[in-house]
Every structure is written in C-alpha cells, then in structure tokens.
C-alpha cells in the first residue's frame, strides 16, 4: 500500500493540482469575483445620533461616501449597505477655532459587518464646510407680487410680529433680509385681512439662505387697500319742483356745474356727466324764495360744492272778474 501511494507521486500530485484548478475554474466561471462601488450616507446633523462641538454647524450637507467593495458575484448581489457603518470624528472641528467659515478634513471610519465582502481602499477622511453658529433679530419685509387693480393702492402694511429671529452660520447672517411669501393684490378692492404668511431668509444680493432657520416661520400680515381719488366736472340738473298749485314757478340756480371727487373706478365706471339735486316743495309759496338744495351723488363720490342755490318765484294766477248779472225778464215793476 505505501508503495502505491509513493509510486509516481509527482504525477499524482500534478493530477490533484490540476483537479483543484479545474474545480476552481468551474466555480469561478459560474460565480466570478468582482468589485462594486456603493454610496453610503454620512451621519450628520440634524440626526439625533450626531452632534457637533458647541458653537459650530455645517454650512452644507456632507455628500455620500463612495466605497468600493469586493467579493464574488453572488455575495455582491446579496450585499446590503446596512452592513456598512460610517463613523465621523466631528470633534476634529474644534481645530479650526475662530477661523471660520472653513473647510475641515474629518477622520472617518467604515465598519464592515459582512464577512463575505471586503472593502477596497476605503476612504479615511471627508471634507466638511463649517462655520460658527449665530443669531440675529431682523425686521420682516412684506412683499407684494401684484399691485391692487386700477383705482386702488396699498396704503399700510403690518406684519405681526414685526421681527423674527434668524439662526444659522454667522457669515450668512450679515446683511440678511427677511421677506414674506409674495402676496397677490391684483383683485383686492378692500383691505387684505390678517392672514398667516410664511417668511424666508435672503442674502443682501437676493440669494435664498437654505441653511438659516427662522423663528417664528410665519407671521400675520394685514394690508390696508384704499381707493385712489380722482376728479371730474359734472353738470347739475335741478330736481323736481312740486306743490305750486297756485301759480307757475320760475327758477334759477347756481352753480350749474360741480367738481366730483372719488376713487378712480367709481369716477370712471359711473355715468356722471350730470348729477341731480334733491326736489323742492313750494306748496303755499307766493313770491320769491331762495333754497339750498343738496346734490345727490353715488356712494363714495362727493361734490364740491355739495349744494346748489335755487331761487324760485311763484306768481299767483290772476283772480277772475265776476260776470255781470242781467235782470230776469219775469221780474218787473209792480202795478
């Protein structure tokens, strides 16, 4: 038996090696090794599990890490990114001190819990943009996207509260402007009622500051909308004169034109070429009497002057002369 094992042992060893290589070749042909790149999220605020040194914050989100993993095709196909845990040493931010804003290299460690997968030269650091945190109390600017319709204009604008607190990177708070969501008044012919409107932070150049938080995030806004006054000339038409049963009235009045004042839409929209005075009752009047009669105008429009002086003369009708009565033929002297 020992002779059988040792006889031609070189040839037998070669056969075994060739068999193993052939087996490995078959296995690798059906399940070859490979490399795959996966994108792993970096834990960072506002995650509850991550905190930065007091007084610092990130000015922008840290992008995902690209990690190369190696393994067989089957193992790569079944790999879950949850097998990789990323740990960042945020305490390294303290090294920048007061020299902010700054880009900081932070040590990072990637832990792999999948025994069938290996990491291929994983990253050991990441870059973070940091700044010191600050706050500022700033006034709220009410923004109107479209003005009121013709004939109206916005008068006063009130935001409550009038100021909000902005918190974020200190360099972003320099010259910060707080604006409301634009308000459309294009159909507003009455006061804009108090409404809850969101507010947003902008730089002095008009850039939206996504990394700045506002407290409160909305305010109550009320806007006074008033009519724009204009004027026009209108002719005066005298109202009815009634009650002159005992004579024919003769009248004159002054002025014969007045100046009307009102909002543009009322003045332009109404038929105001003429305006009429109130009526006059001259019942029982004999002779000449002067009256002050108000001018009747639509609501929202005033006349200057607001009254017209009317002089009315009523001349009585002449009293008819009684007819002469002739003696009756049957009446005569007594005999």
Secondary structure, 3 states (H helix, E strand, C coil): CHHHHHCCHHHHHHHHHHHHHHHHHHHHHHCCEEEEEEEECCCCCCCCCCCCCCCEEECCCCCCEEEEEEEEHHHHHCCCHHHEEEEECHHHHHHHCCCCCEEEEEEEEEEECCCCCEEECCCCEEEEEEEEEEEEEEEEECCEEECCCCCEEEEEEEEECCEEEEEEEHHHCCCCEEEECCEECCCCCCCEEEEEEEEEEECCCCCECCCCEEECCEEEEEEEEEECEEEEEEEEECCCEECCCCEEEEEEEECCEEEEEEEHHHHHHCCCCEEEECCEECCCCCEEEEEEEEEECCCCCEEECCEEEEEEEEEECCCCCCCCCCCCCCCCCCC
